[in-house]
Amino acid sequence: MRLATWNVNSVKARLPRLLGWLEETAPDVVCLQETKCAAAAFPAAEVAELGYESAVHGDGRWNGVAILSRVGLTEISRGFPGEPGYAGEPAEDTPPGTAPEAPTEARAIGATCGDLRVWSLYAPNGRTLDAVHYTYKLAWFASLREAFAAEIAAGAALAACGDYNVAPADADVWDPSLFIGSTHVSPPEREALAALRSLGLHDIVPTPMKGPFPFTYWDYRAGMFHQNKGMRIDLVYAVEAVASRVVAAYVDREARKGKGPSDHAPVVVDLGEPG
């Protein structure tokens, strides 16, 4: 089975690239993030022509996740139990002790695809260390851990893929000194990832296609991609039963090249048969 994850940064804007990539790469299951469209507007018909069923969780022009599968798509979960919501930064005149309604966002979708329980995740960014969005990010990860603990305890062959918006270690950013005091590298965020791994999840580190580091994201600013000044924030976490099947994994840098790319590259993981 070929499993892939890709933050497409708008599925509509990237649709021709996505369809071409699906034909060329032929993944069996694809996790998409930042689709930026409502579920009804997702191009399900276009991907169906290539043999893919779609499970979509999207509510408009922000966020959005999806799973495409040509090996079955059942037991779909849009969001996870206990998932916190985000109400935005409070207004300056918000009375102390009051909290506006915090609706959940379209950041997680799970489905059973063949013999795998697959999740496509788009973690909150966090913005700055003193922002309410950062507190929300940590709460989101804590609730995700509880949800995954329950699935793993039930025996799920779990593969959790997506844009985690956290670089697990200093080696996963091009210059750690430039990120001091920033989100994506703070100790609480990295501890949240470590808490996920403590459930028995393995970090499937892909082979880089340029240089020694398997970066998956590069800012659009001129030269960042070509100088390989990136980050590894698109991750595949899997239980031992899945991780032991990995025969190859790589960052598809070619998908980041050319006209109008996403600022992320796909991560592709090839799995052998169970056992």
Contacts in CASP RR format, 6 or more apart in sequence:
PFRMAT RR
TARGET T0000
AUTHOR 0000-0000-0000
METHOD contacts of the structure
MODEL  1
MRLATWNVNSVKARLPRLLGWLEETAPDVVCLQETKCAAAAFPAAEVAEL
GYESAVHGDGRWNGVAILSRVGLTEISRGFPGEPGYAGEPAEDTPPGTAP
EAPTEARAIGATCGDLRVWSLYAPNGRTLDAVHYTYKLAWFASLREAFAA
EIAAGAALAACGDYNVAPADADVWDPSLFIGSTHVSPPEREALAALRSLG
LHDIVPTPMKGPFPFTYWDYRAGMFHQNKGMRIDLVYAVEAVASRVVAAY
VDREARKGKGPSDHAPVVVDLGEPG
1 28 0 8 1.000
1 29 0 8 1.000
1 71 0 8 1.000
1 114 0 8 1.000
1 116 0 8 1.000
1 270 0 8 1.000
1 271 0 8 1.000
1 272 0 8 1.000
2 25 0 8 1.000
2 26 0 8 1.000
2 27 0 8 1.000
2 28 0 8 1.000
2 29 0 8 1.000
2 268 0 8 1.000
2 269 0 8 1.000
2 270 0 8 1.000
2 271 0 8 1.000
3 27 0 8 1.000
3 28 0 8 1.000
3 29 0 8 1.000
3 30 0 8 1.000
3 31 0 8 1.000
3 116 0 8 1.000
3 118 0 8 1.000
3 159 0 8 1.000
3 161 0 8 1.000
3 236 0 8 1.000
3 268 0 8 1.000
3 269 0 8 1.000
3 270 0 8 1.000
3 271 0 8 1.000
4 25 0 8 1.000
4 27 0 8 1.000
4 29 0 8 1.000
4 30 0 8 1.000
4 31 0 8 1.000
4 161 0 8 1.000
4 252 0 8 1.000
4 266 0 8 1.000
4 267 0 8 1.000
4 268 0 8 1.000
4 269 0 8 1.000
5 30 0 8 1.000
5 31 0 8 1.000
5 32 0 8 1.000
5 33 0 8 1.000
5 120 0 8 1.000
5 161 0 8 1.000
5 162 0 8 1.000
5 163 0 8 1.000
5 234 0 8 1.000
5 236 0 8 1.000
5 266 0 8 1.000
5 267 0 8 1.000
6 18 0 8 1.000
6 21 0 8 1.000
6 30 0 8 1.000
6 31 0 8 1.000
6 32 0 8 1.000
6 33 0 8 1.000
6 234 0 8 1.000
6 255 0 8 1.000
6 262 0 8 1.000
6 264 0 8 1.000
6 265 0 8 1.000
6 266 0 8 1.000
6 267 0 8 1.000
7 32 0 8 1.000
7 33 0 8 1.000
7 34 0 8 1.000
7 122 0 8 1.000
7 162 0 8 1.000
7 163 0 8 1.000
7 217 0 8 1.000
7 234 0 8 1.000
7 262 0 8 1.000
7 263 0 8 1.000
7 264 0 8 1.000
8 14 0 8 1.000
8 18 0 8 1.000
8 32 0 8 1.000
8 33 0 8 1.000
8 34 0 8 1.000
8 35 0 8 1.000
8 262 0 8 1.000
8 264 0 8 1.000
9 34 0 8 1.000
9 36 0 8 1.000
9 262 0 8 1.000
9 263 0 8 1.000
9 264 0 8 1.000
10 34 0 8 1.000
10 35 0 8 1.000
10 36 0 8 1.000
10 37 0 8 1.000
10 262 0 8 1.000
11 18 0 8 1.000
11 32 0 8 1.000
11 35 0 8 1.000
11 36 0 8 1.000
11 37 0 8 1.000
11 42 0 8 1.000
11 43 0 8 1.000
11 66 0 8 1.000
12 36 0 8 1.000
12 37 0 8 1.000
12 41 0 8 1.000
12 43 0 8 1.000
13 36 0 8 1.000
13 260 0 8 1.000
14 260 0 8 1.000
14 261 0 8 1.000
14 262 0 8 1.000
15 43 0 8 1.000
15 46 0 8 1.000
17 255 0 8 1.000
17 260 0 8 1.000
17 261 0 8 1.000
17 262 0 8 1.000
18 32 0 8 1.000
18 47 0 8 1.000
19 46 0 8 1.000
19 47 0 8 1.000
19 50 0 8 1.000
21 252 0 8 1.000
21 255 0 8 1.000
21 266 0 8 1.000
22 30 0 8 1.000
22 47 0 8 1.000
22 50 0 8 1.000
22 52 0 8 1.000
22 68 0 8 1.000
23 50 0 8 1.000
25 252 0 8 1.000
25 266 0 8 1.000
25 268 0 8 1.000
27 68 0 8 1.000
27 268 0 8 1.000
28 69 0 8 1.000
28 70 0 8 1.000
28 71 0 8 1.000
28 113 0 8 1.000
29 67 0 8 1.000
29 68 0 8 1.000
29 69 0 8 1.000
29 70 0 8 1.000
29 71 0 8 1.000
29 113 0 8 1.000
29 116 0 8 1.000
29 118 0 8 1.000
30 52 0 8 1.000
30 67 0 8 1.000
30 68 0 8 1.000
30 69 0 8 1.000
31 65 0 8 1.000
31 66 0 8 1.000
31 67 0 8 1.000
31 118 0 8 1.000
31 119 0 8 1.000
31 120 0 8 1.000
31 121 0 8 1.000
31 161 0 8 1.000
31 162 0 8 1.000
32 65 0 8 1.000
32 66 0 8 1.000
32 67 0 8 1.000
32 68 0 8 1.000
32 120 0 8 1.000
33 64 0 8 1.000
33 65 0 8 1.000
33 120 0 8 1.000
33 121 0 8 1.000
33 122 0 8 1.000
33 162 0 8 1.000
33 163 0 8 1.000
34 63 0 8 1.000
34 64 0 8 1.000
34 122 0 8 1.000
34 163 0 8 1.000
35 42 0 8 1.000
35 56 0 8 1.000
35 58 0 8 1.000
35 63 0 8 1.000
35 64 0 8 1.000
35 65 0 8 1.000
35 66 0 8 1.000
36 60 0 8 1.000
36 61 0 8 1.000
36 62 0 8 1.000
36 63 0 8 1.000
36 64 0 8 1.000
37 58 0 8 1.000
37 60 0 8 1.000
37 61 0 8 1.000
37 64 0 8 1.000
38 58 0 8 1.000
38 59 0 8 1.000
38 60 0 8 1.000
39 56 0 8 1.000
39 57 0 8 1.000
39 58 0 8 1.000
39 59 0 8 1.000
41 60 0 8 1.000
42 54 0 8 1.000
42 56 0 8 1.000
42 58 0 8 1.000
42 66 0 8 1.000
44 54 0 8 1.000
44 56 0 8 1.000
47 54 0 8 1.000
47 68 0 8 1.000
48 54 0 8 1.000
51 70 0 8 1.000
52 68 0 8 1.000
52 69 0 8 1.000
52 70 0 8 1.000
53 68 0 8 1.000
53 69 0 8 1.000
53 70 0 8 1.000
53 72 0 8 1.000
53 73 0 8 1.000
54 66 0 8 1.000
54 67 0 8 1.000
54 68 0 8 1.000
54 73 0 8 1.000
55 66 0 8 1.000
55 67 0 8 1.000
55 69 0 8 1.000
55 73 0 8 1.000
55 76 0 8 1.000
55 109 0 8 1.000
55 110 0 8 1.000
55 111 0 8 1.000
56 64 0 8 1.000
56 65 0 8 1.000
56 66 0 8 1.000
56 109 0 8 1.000
57 64 0 8 1.000
57 65 0 8 1.000
57 66 0 8 1.000
57 78 0 8 1.000
57 79 0 8 1.000
57 106 0 8 1.000
57 108 0 8 1.000
57 109 0 8 1.000
58 64 0 8 1.000
58 65 0 8 1.000
58 66 0 8 1.000
58 106 0 8 1.000
59 105 0 8 1.000
59 106 0 8 1.000
60 106 0 8 1.000
62 105 0 8 1.000
63 105 0 8 1.000
63 106 0 8 1.000
63 107 0 8 1.000
63 122 0 8 1.000
64 106 0 8 1.000
64 107 0 8 1.000
64 122 0 8 1.000
65 106 0 8 1.000
65 107 0 8 1.000
65 108 0 8 1.000
65 109 0 8 1.000
65 120 0 8 1.000
65 121 0 8 1.000
65 122 0 8 1.000
66 109 0 8 1.000
66 120 0 8 1.000
67 73 0 8 1.000
67 109 0 8 1.000
67 110 0 8 1.000
67 111 0 8 1.000
67 113 0 8 1.000
67 118 0 8 1.000
67 120 0 8 1.000
69 111 0 8 1.000
69 113 0 8 1.000
69 114 0 8 1.000
69 118 0 8 1.000
71 113 0 8 1.000
71 114 0 8 1.000
72 112 0 8 1.000
72 113 0 8 1.000
72 114 0 8 1.000
73 111 0 8 1.000
73 112 0 8 1.000
73 113 0 8 1.000
74 111 0 8 1.000
74 112 0 8 1.000
75 110 0 8 1.000
75 111 0 8 1.000
75 112 0 8 1.000
75 117 0 8 1.000
76 109 0 8 1.000
76 110 0 8 1.000
76 111 0 8 1.000
77 108 0 8 1.000
77 109 0 8 1.000
77 110 0 8 1.000
77 111 0 8 1.000
78 106 0 8 1.000
78 108 0 8 1.000
78 109 0 8 1.000
78 110 0 8 1.000
79 104 0 8 1.000
79 107 0 8 1.000
79 108 0 8 1.000
79 109 0 8 1.000
79 110 0 8 1.000
80 108 0 8 1.000
80 143 0 8 1.000
80 144 0 8 1.000
80 147 0 8 1.000
81 143 0 8 1.000
81 146 0 8 1.000
81 147 0 8 1.000
81 150 0 8 1.000
82 143 0 8 1.000
82 146 0 8 1.000
82 147 0 8 1.000
83 104 0 8 1.000
83 107 0 8 1.000
83 108 0 8 1.000
83 140 0 8 1.000
83 143 0 8 1.000
83 144 0 8 1.000
83 147 0 8 1.000
84 102 0 8 1.000
84 104 0 8 1.000
84 136 0 8 1.000
84 139 0 8 1.000
84 140 0 8 1.000
84 143 0 8 1.000
85 102 0 8 1.000
85 103 0 8 1.000
85 104 0 8 1.000
85 105 0 8 1.000
85 136 0 8 1.000
85 140 0 8 1.000
86 102 0 8 1.000
86 103 0 8 1.000
86 104 0 8 1.000
86 105 0 8 1.000
86 124 0 8 1.000
86 132 0 8 1.000
86 133 0 8 1.000
86 136 0 8 1.000
87 99 0 8 1.000
87 100 0 8 1.000
87 101 0 8 1.000
87 102 0 8 1.000
87 103 0 8 1.000
88 100 0 8 1.000
88 102 0 8 1.000
88 132 0 8 1.000
88 133 0 8 1.000
89 131 0 8 1.000
89 132 0 8 1.000
89 133 0 8 1.000
90 99 0 8 1.000
90 100 0 8 1.000
90 132 0 8 1.000
94 100 0 8 1.000
105 124 0 8 1.000
106 122 0 8 1.000
107 121 0 8 1.000
107 122 0 8 1.000
107 123 0 8 1.000
107 124 0 8 1.000
107 140 0 8 1.000
108 119 0 8 1.000
108 120 0 8 1.000
108 121 0 8 1.000
108 122 0 8 1.000
108 144 0 8 1.000
109 119 0 8 1.000
109 120 0 8 1.000
110 117 0 8 1.000
110 118 0 8 1.000
110 119 0 8 1.000
110 120 0 8 1.000
111 117 0 8 1.000
111 118 0 8 1.000
112 118 0 8 1.000
115 157 0 8 1.000
115 274 0 8 1.000
116 157 0 8 1.000
116 158 0 8 1.000
116 159 0 8 1.000
116 242 0 8 1.000
117 151 0 8 1.000
117 156 0 8 1.000
117 157 0 8 1.000
117 158 0 8 1.000
117 159 0 8 1.000
118 159 0 8 1.000
118 160 0 8 1.000
118 161 0 8 1.000
119 158 0 8 1.000
119 159 0 8 1.000
119 160 0 8 1.000
119 161 0 8 1.000
120 161 0 8 1.000
120 162 0 8 1.000
121 144 0 8 1.000
121 160 0 8 1.000
121 161 0 8 1.000
121 162 0 8 1.000
121 163 0 8 1.000
121 164 0 8 1.000
122 162 0 8 1.000
122 163 0 8 1.000
122 165 0 8 1.000
123 137 0 8 1.000
123 140 0 8 1.000
123 141 0 8 1.000
123 163 0 8 1.000
123 164 0 8 1.000
123 165 0 8 1.000
123 166 0 8 1.000
124 133 0 8 1.000
124 136 0 8 1.000
124 137 0 8 1.000
124 140 0 8 1.000
124 165 0 8 1.000
125 133 0 8 1.000
125 137 0 8 1.000
125 165 0 8 1.000
125 183 0 8 1.000
126 133 0 8 1.000
126 134 0 8 1.000
126 136 0 8 1.000
126 137 0 8 1.000
126 165 0 8 1.000
126 183 0 8 1.000
127 133 0 8 1.000
127 134 0 8 1.000
127 183 0 8 1.000
128 134 0 8 1.000
128 182 0 8 1.000
128 183 0 8 1.000
129 181 0 8 1.000
129 182 0 8 1.000
129 183 0 8 1.000
129 186 0 8 1.000
134 183 0 8 1.000
137 165 0 8 1.000
137 183 0 8 1.000
137 189 0 8 1.000
138 188 0 8 1.000
138 189 0 8 1.000
138 192 0 8 1.000
141 189 0 8 1.000
141 192 0 8 1.000
141 193 0 8 1.000
141 195 0 8 1.000
141 196 0 8 1.000
142 192 0 8 1.000
142 195 0 8 1.000
144 196 0 8 1.000
145 192 0 8 1.000
145 195 0 8 1.000
145 196 0 8 1.000
145 199 0 8 1.000
148 158 0 8 1.000
148 160 0 8 1.000
148 196 0 8 1.000
148 199 0 8 1.000
148 201 0 8 1.000
149 199 0 8 1.000
151 158 0 8 1.000
152 158 0 8 1.000
152 199 0 8 1.000
152 200 0 8 1.000
152 239 0 8 1.000
156 239 0 8 1.000
157 239 0 8 1.000
157 241 0 8 1.000
157 242 0 8 1.000
157 274 0 8 1.000
158 201 0 8 1.000
158 238 0 8 1.000
158 239 0 8 1.000
158 242 0 8 1.000
159 236 0 8 1.000
159 237 0 8 1.000
159 238 0 8 1.000
159 239 0 8 1.000
159 242 0 8 1.000
160 196 0 8 1.000
160 201 0 8 1.000
160 236 0 8 1.000
160 237 0 8 1.000
160 238 0 8 1.000
161 235 0 8 1.000
161 236 0 8 1.000
161 237 0 8 1.000
161 267 0 8 1.000
162 234 0 8 1.000
162 235 0 8 1.000
162 236 0 8 1.000
163 217 0 8 1.000
163 233 0 8 1.000
163 234 0 8 1.000
163 264 0 8 1.000
164 193 0 8 1.000
164 233 0 8 1.000
164 234 0 8 1.000
164 235 0 8 1.000
165 183 0 8 1.000
165 184 0 8 1.000
165 233 0 8 1.000
166 184 0 8 1.000
166 185 0 8 1.000
166 189 0 8 1.000
166 190 0 8 1.000
166 192 0 8 1.000
166 193 0 8 1.000
166 233 0 8 1.000
167 173 0 8 1.000
167 179 0 8 1.000
167 184 0 8 1.000
167 185 0 8 1.000
167 190 0 8 1.000
167 231 0 8 1.000
167 232 0 8 1.000
167 233 0 8 1.000
168 190 0 8 1.000
168 193 0 8 1.000
168 203 0 8 1.000
168 232 0 8 1.000
168 235 0 8 1.000
169 190 0 8 1.000
170 176 0 8 1.000
170 185 0 8 1.000
171 213 0 8 1.000
172 213 0 8 1.000
172 215 0 8 1.000
172 231 0 8 1.000
172 232 0 8 1.000
172 233 0 8 1.000
173 179 0 8 1.000
173 184 0 8 1.000
173 185 0 8 1.000
173 230 0 8 1.000
173 231 0 8 1.000
173 232 0 8 1.000
174 213 0 8 1.000
174 215 0 8 1.000
174 228 0 8 1.000
174 229 0 8 1.000
174 230 0 8 1.000
174 231 0 8 1.000
175 229 0 8 1.000
176 185 0 8 1.000
179 185 0 8 1.000
183 189 0 8 1.000
184 231 0 8 1.000
184 233 0 8 1.000
193 235 0 8 1.000
196 237 0 8 1.000
197 203 0 8 1.000
197 237 0 8 1.000
200 239 0 8 1.000
200 240 0 8 1.000
201 237 0 8 1.000
201 238 0 8 1.000
201 239 0 8 1.000
202 237 0 8 1.000
202 238 0 8 1.000
202 239 0 8 1.000
202 240 0 8 1.000
202 243 0 8 1.000
203 235 0 8 1.000
203 236 0 8 1.000
203 237 0 8 1.000
204 235 0 8 1.000
204 236 0 8 1.000
204 237 0 8 1.000
204 238 0 8 1.000
204 243 0 8 1.000
204 246 0 8 1.000
204 249 0 8 1.000
204 269 0 8 1.000
205 214 0 8 1.000
205 249 0 8 1.000
206 214 0 8 1.000
206 216 0 8 1.000
206 236 0 8 1.000
206 249 0 8 1.000
206 250 0 8 1.000
206 251 0 8 1.000
206 267 0 8 1.000
206 268 0 8 1.000
206 269 0 8 1.000
207 214 0 8 1.000
207 248 0 8 1.000
207 249 0 8 1.000
207 250 0 8 1.000
207 251 0 8 1.000
208 214 0 8 1.000
208 215 0 8 1.000
208 250 0 8 1.000
208 251 0 8 1.000
209 250 0 8 1.000
209 251 0 8 1.000
209 252 0 8 1.000
209 253 0 8 1.000
209 254 0 8 1.000
210 228 0 8 1.000
210 253 0 8 1.000
211 228 0 8 1.000
213 228 0 8 1.000
213 230 0 8 1.000
213 232 0 8 1.000
214 232 0 8 1.000
214 251 0 8 1.000
215 228 0 8 1.000
215 230 0 8 1.000
215 231 0 8 1.000
215 232 0 8 1.000
215 251 0 8 1.000
216 231 0 8 1.000
216 232 0 8 1.000
216 233 0 8 1.000
216 234 0 8 1.000
216 251 0 8 1.000
216 264 0 8 1.000
216 265 0 8 1.000
216 267 0 8 1.000
217 230 0 8 1.000
217 231 0 8 1.000
217 232 0 8 1.000
217 233 0 8 1.000
217 234 0 8 1.000
217 263 0 8 1.000
217 264 0 8 1.000
217 265 0 8 1.000
218 224 0 8 1.000
218 225 0 8 1.000
218 228 0 8 1.000
218 229 0 8 1.000
218 230 0 8 1.000
218 231 0 8 1.000
218 256 0 8 1.000
218 263 0 8 1.000
219 229 0 8 1.000
219 230 0 8 1.000
219 263 0 8 1.000
220 263 0 8 1.000
223 229 0 8 1.000
224 230 0 8 1.000
225 256 0 8 1.000
225 257 0 8 1.000
234 264 0 8 1.000
234 265 0 8 1.000
234 266 0 8 1.000
234 267 0 8 1.000
235 267 0 8 1.000
236 249 0 8 1.000
236 267 0 8 1.000
236 269 0 8 1.000
238 246 0 8 1.000
241 274 0 8 1.000
242 271 0 8 1.000
244 275 0 8 1.000
245 271 0 8 1.000
245 272 0 8 1.000
245 273 0 8 1.000
245 274 0 8 1.000
245 275 0 8 1.000
246 269 0 8 1.000
246 270 0 8 1.000
246 271 0 8 1.000
246 272 0 8 1.000
247 270 0 8 1.000
247 271 0 8 1.000
247 272 0 8 1.000
248 269 0 8 1.000
248 270 0 8 1.000
249 267 0 8 1.000
249 268 0 8 1.000
249 269 0 8 1.000
249 270 0 8 1.000
250 267 0 8 1.000
250 268 0 8 1.000
251 265 0 8 1.000
251 266 0 8 1.000
251 267 0 8 1.000
251 268 0 8 1.000
252 265 0 8 1.000
252 266 0 8 1.000
252 267 0 8 1.000
252 268 0 8 1.000
253 265 0 8 1.000
255 261 0 8 1.000
255 262 0 8 1.000
255 265 0 8 1.000
255 266 0 8 1.000
256 262 0 8 1.000
256 263 0 8 1.000
256 264 0 8 1.000
256 265 0 8 1.000
END
